[in-house]
Amino acid sequence: MRSVDDLRLRWLSMVAGVVARPGMYAATGSEIELMADGLLADLCFLDDRDADYENAREELLSRYGTLGVPGPFKTMFGLERCQAEVTAVYAEVFSRLGYLPVENALDPGRWDQLTATLPALLGDRDMRRSEAERVLGRASIVIEHRILCYASSRPGDGWIFLDCQADDCRAYDLTTGSYQQIGDPEPIVRSARRSVGGFEDGLILTPYGKLLRWGPGWWIDDADPDWTPQAQAIAGQLRDADPFDQPAQTRPEAGES
């Protein structure tokens, strides 16, 4: 018969495997949430930490809502396959409870500097993952080559998640005579998330992230006070414009289609 230590080692190995390759364990964000939550519940039960498990569940519910951890990613970006994003959230919980070792945690000074500079760094410009790593430094954990996780060495700080997204495109392959899916090896930073308060409280969208969430006209309703007067005036005119207020010669006559 297997011992308690054998069970713990097996489940800890599964935690490390899920964090390393979530796409091998689940096809959607909801599926990986079920698996990660089950592992968390089993480990906490084994160690007589039921209260810790319940506290973690309540925290996730308050931050991500009744649709679960995948909920905000589905509603904001239409992502069903958000396994990496969901795994990153659970990686922080596993680490906090001592079930996932993390290297390269940021010291308090570097952490405070990073949290202070993120809004200005990402709010108005786009960058690819490699540039983000050059600017922000090496991440504590990288999930599926596109979610950069920065952990603080100071208890209670939470984590910062830098979400990158690559759009797949199709190209015709002359050798096979068919279209092939081509992934972008350099994904673009979509957003930064800090695990404090509600989901929106710790969310910073890059211009690319704003386009994915609100479409190409996002800047009209989200004018930056630091923009030039001309840019703010254009945004204001577009906000006030009546989409049905067309010049007479362009409006269809009665009975015309």
N, C-alpha and C positions, 0 to 999 in steps of 0.2 A: 504494500500500500504506500502511496506517495505521502510524504510528510508535508506539514504546513510550509516549511522552507522551500520544498520543491514547487509547491503551488505559487508561492510568492515569486520565485525566480522565473517561473514560466510566464506569469502575468507581467512582470517587469520587462521581460524580454519582448513580450507582445507590445507593450507601451513604446519601447524603443523602436520596434519595427513599424508601428503605425506612424510615429512621428517622422521616421526616415522615408517611408514610401506609402503615404495614405492612399494613393491611387490603386495600390495592389489589394487593398482591403475593402474598398467600397467604391461604388460608381457615382454616388451623389453625396452632398453635404449631410443630408438627413441620415443616410446609412452610416457614415463615419461617426456622426454624433451618437447614434445608438451603440456603436461598438465602443467608442471611447468612454461613454457614460457607464456602460456595463463593466468595463475594466476598472474604472474608478470606484464603482460601487463594490465590486468584488474585493479589491485591495483594502478599501476602508473597512469592509465587513471582517476580513481576515485579521486586520490589526485592531479591531474593536474601536474604530473611529467613525462610527455612524453619524455623530454630530458634525464632524468635519465634512462628511459627504453632503449632509443636508444643507450646511452653510454654503458649500460650493454650488449646489443646485439652486439655492435661493438667490445667490449672487448672479448666476448666469441668467436666471429668469428675469430678474430686475433689469439687467443690462440689455438683453437681447429680445425679451418679450415672449409671448405665449406661443409664437411660431418656432421657438427654439433658437439655437445659435445660428442655423442657416438662414433664419427669417429675414434679417436686414439685408443680407447679400442677395437673396432672391428678389425682394421687393425693390431694392435700389438699383441693382445692376442686372437683374434677370438671370442670376447664376444658379443653376441647379447643381452643376459640378463645382461646388465650392469646398471640396474636401480639404484642400490645403488651408483655407481660411479657418474652417472649423477646427482642424487639427491644431493650428497655432493657438487657438483659444484654450483648448484642453491641455496643450503642452505647458502653458503657464500654470494651470491648476495642478497638474501632475508634479511640476517642479516645486511649487509652493508647498505641497504636502510631502515632499521628499521622495517621490517616485520616479523622477527624471533628473539626472545630473545635467548641469548646464555649465559650459565653459565660457570664458571671456565675458563674464558679467561686468557691467559698467560700474565704475566707482561713483560715489555720490556727486563729485564735482563734474565729471563727464556727463552723467545723467542729467543734472540740472541744466548744463549747457545745451544738451541735445533737445530737451523739452522746450527750452526757451527759443531756440532758433528754428524749430520745425515749421511753425506757421509761415514765417517769412520765406523760408527756403523752398517750400513746396506749394504754397497757395497760389503763386503767380507764374510758375514755370514748370515745364515738363522735363523729365530726365529719365534715362534708362537705368536699369538695375546696377550696372557696373559703375556708372557715375555716382549713384547714390552711395554705394559702398566706399568709393574713394572719399566722398565728402563726410559721411557719417562714421566710417570705420567698419571693421569686421563685425558681422552680426554674431550673436550668441548661438542662434540656430537658424538654419535656412531650410525651408520646407518646399520640396518640389521645385527647387531652383527659382522660385519667384516670391516667396513670402519670407522677408527678413525679420527675424525676431530679436529684439534688443532687450535683455534682462538687466535689471538693476541689482547691485549687491546689497542695497539698503532695503530691509523688509518694509513692505507696505507701499512701495513705489509702483508696483505693477510692471507691465511690459509695454513696449512700443512695437507695433507690427507695421511693417512697410509692405503694402500689397502691390505687387506688380502683375500686369496682365499682358498676355501676348495674343494678338488676334491671328487665328489661323487663316491662311489664304490658299486658294487652289491654283495650280499651275499645270499646264499640259506637258506630259512627259513623252518625248519622242520615242524613247526606247520601249515603253510599255503600251503606247497608244491610248493612254487614259489620263484623267486628271488625278493629281496627287495632292494630298494635304501637306502644306509646308508651314511649320511652326516658326515663330520668330525667336531666334536664340537669345535675343536681347530684349526682354519684356520691358514695358514702360511702367513707371510708377503710377499707380492709380490713386492711392490714398495712404495716409498714415493713420493708425488707430492707437489710442492709448487706453489701457484697461482701467479707466476711472469713470465713475458716474454712469450715465446712460450711454448707449452706443453713439448717439449724435454728439454728446458732450466731448468725447475724445477723438472725433473724426475730423481729419483734414483732407480735403479733396484737392488733387492737382487739377489743372485745366483739363487734362485727359479724363480724370475721374468725373469732373463736372459734366463733360460732354456725354460720358456713358450714362450718367444718372439722369440728366435733364435734357439732353439733346443739344444740337448745335447753337440754339439760341439762349443757352444758359446765362450768358454774360449780360443780356438785356435786363433781367430781373435781379442780377447779382452784381451791380456796378460797384467797383472798388472806390472808396473815398480817395485813394491815392492816385487814381487815374487823372489824366489831363482834363481840364475843363471841356475841351472839345469832345473827348471820348465820353464823358459823363453826359454831355448835352445830346449826343447821338443816341445813347442808351435811353435817355429820357424821352426823346422824340419817338423812338420805336415802341416804348412802353405805352405812350399815349395814342399811338396810331390806331385807327379803327381799321381792322382787316377788310371791312366791307366798304370802306370809303375810297372807292376807286375813281379815277377820272371818268367823266361821263362817256367819253368815246370808247372806253374799255369795258364798260358795263354792258351786259347783254340786254337787248331790247325785250320787251314783253313778248312771250311766245317763242323766243329763241332759246336754244340750248347751248 
